[in-house]
Amino acid sequence: MKIATYNVNGINGRLPVLLKWLKEAKPDVVCLQELKAPEEKFPLAAINAAGYKAIWHGQKSWNGVAILSTHELKETRRGLPGDPEDLHSRYIEAIVKNITIGCLYLPNGNPYPGPKFDYKLKWFKRFSTHAKKLIKLDAPVILAGDFNVMPTELDVYKPERWVDDALFRIEVRTAFKQLIKQGWIDGLRKLHPDETIYTFWDYFRNAYSRNAGLRIDHFLLNPTIAKRLVKAEVDRHVRGWEKTSDHAPVWIQLKDK
């Protein structure tokens, strides 16, 4: 089973890129972030025509998450618990083939310091509280998406330039570390412990051609599903396509039970 996560940076504007990649990569499940589309503007017909069912949580101009699947999927949650006034569309969860999959788009948090950074830490805390409940489930669980965190210096080009960025602030990396301590396994790092791997390259300063990237898109697996992990890769070449997202798709391959 092949499961992917992809920040599309605007699903309607990047739809040709997404459909091309779906046809090429043939993932069974895809977690999408940054749809930048309200509920009614989600391109369901095109997604269905590509062979995928979908659930989505949209928002006009910003945010938005979705889960696509070639298998039946049952939605179990949209939005995080803990703040009924939070209207950001950043989390959706479903069960696919008995696997609970949480798709998330964690806040960017810039500029630091400021209210956006404070919101990021509060959202992260709510997410960690929910993740703690999920890891106690007697079932396979995956948390996938754009975490907007570079966990270590290995995950960022020229880390010294990023010390005061909300994606690399010590408070954010500490929050990620605490999340991992619940028992989650970083899928990409499990199979590539020492490699320089990036999932995002800015549109500016030829970042992609210079490989000046960041690893901010992650797969966290609970121990039950981590035993089935056989492959974890980044489709880096997709970032080089015309009119593409500034992220590349990331995917894992699971063996059957």
Summary of the structure (lengths in Angstrom):
residues: 257
radius of gyration: 16.8
end to end distance: 10.4
largest distance: 46.8
contacts: 866
relative contact order: 0.16
helix: 28%
strand: 27%
